[in-house]
Every structure is written in structure tokens, then in C-alpha cells.
Amino acid sequence: MKIITLAFLLACNIFFLTGCTIKDDDAMSEKIVKHTINTPVYIVIGAGFIASEGSKAALTAILVPPYAAYRYLTEDINNTTDINKTNMNLMPNVEE
């Protein structure tokens, strides 16, 4: 039900914004009315987009540095174990 409601609202927004577009052949009063109607809608949509992108940027700034440190440390640990294995294989067998 929630998906149907969201799809309906999206369709209404698309039809509203495309139906109220300002055209060159519109009269001046019609342009003013359309612009007055569209401005709040554009502000709401723009503010939602800015809030969405801002939250993505904030989450990226919070999550990426610890993940990068984790990758660096695990890669460093894996490299040292590989080096130790290589060194062990290169050592000559010494029999007593």
C-alpha cells in the first residue's frame, strides 16, 4: 500500500510540474500564476534533494575513514603473514 501511495504521489508531482510549466506562448498573467504555484513546489523538492544529499555526505564522512583504516590494517596483516611464509620457504633446510 505504501508503494502504491508513493507511486501515486510521484505521478501527481510529475503531472503537476509538467502541466504548470511556463511556456513562451502563455500570457503574462498566466506566467505569473504558474510561477507563483510552482515556486513552493520547487523549493520543497530542492530542499528534500539537498537534505538527502547532505545526509549521504555525512554518512560517507562517518563511515569511510574507519573502513579505510580497517582495510589498511587487514591488508598490512595479510602482507606480513605472506612475507613470513615466503621467508620460511626460502630458508634452507638445516639437518642436525
C-alpha atoms as one frame of an Amber mdcrd trajectory, in Angstrom:
protein
   0.000   0.000   0.000   2.865   2.341   0.816   4.467   1.756  -2.595   1.180
   2.483  -4.364   0.780   5.715  -2.396   4.339   6.813  -3.203   3.873   5.980
  -6.882   0.629   7.979  -6.944   2.282  10.987  -5.294   5.195  10.817  -7.724
   2.829  10.660 -10.691   0.847  13.626  -9.340   4.030  15.659  -8.909   5.177
  14.854 -12.438   1.819  15.764 -13.976   1.553  18.901 -11.845   5.036  20.161
 -12.656   4.816  19.393 -16.364   1.298  20.807 -16.640   2.295  24.037 -14.949
   5.431  24.665 -16.951   5.792  28.184 -18.217   5.598  28.316 -21.994   6.571
  31.108 -24.354   3.066  31.460 -25.760   1.446  31.920 -22.311   0.031  35.297
 -21.400   1.899  37.344 -18.798  -0.784  36.803 -16.151  -0.732  33.052 -16.817
   3.056  33.006 -16.446   2.800  34.834 -13.113   0.177  32.412 -11.784   2.149
  29.347 -12.906   5.351  30.741 -11.431   3.586  31.501  -8.137   2.192  27.962
  -7.999   5.443  26.252  -8.977   7.837  28.117  -6.689   6.831  26.430  -3.388
   6.857  23.021  -5.056  10.352  23.582  -6.422  11.533  24.784  -3.004  10.166
  21.667  -1.290  11.662  19.344  -3.896  15.005  21.182  -3.815  15.151  21.168
  -0.018  14.410  17.445   0.013  17.182  16.816  -2.507  19.664  18.908  -0.515
  18.730  17.133   2.718  19.084  13.742   1.053  22.491  14.536  -0.433  23.643
  16.139   2.825  22.774  13.027   4.795  24.632  10.870   2.244  27.708  13.085
   2.574  27.537  12.973   6.370  27.244   9.181   6.414  30.110   8.880   3.958
  32.302  11.096   6.131  31.448   8.979   9.175  31.748   5.502   7.638  34.593
   5.730   5.115  37.586   6.556   7.389  37.071   3.597   9.778  36.534   1.270
   6.823  39.678   2.578   5.113  41.668   2.073   8.320  40.276  -1.455   8.664
  41.217  -2.280   5.061  44.702  -0.824   5.548  45.307  -2.786   8.747  43.975
  -6.083   7.419  45.975  -5.667   4.235  49.079  -4.929   6.306  48.496  -8.030
   8.439  47.953 -10.192   5.362  51.129  -8.871   3.753  53.258  -9.614   6.831
  51.964 -13.174   7.076  52.678 -13.696   3.383  56.213 -12.348   3.849  56.810
 -14.647   6.804  55.598 -17.653   4.814  57.839 -16.683   1.914  60.842 -16.270
   4.217  60.173 -19.643   5.786  60.054 -21.304   2.381  63.303 -19.682   1.249
  65.305 -20.779   4.268  67.471 -23.804   3.553  66.682 -26.979   5.356  69.271
 -27.466   8.045  69.565 -31.003   9.269  71.151 -31.652  12.572
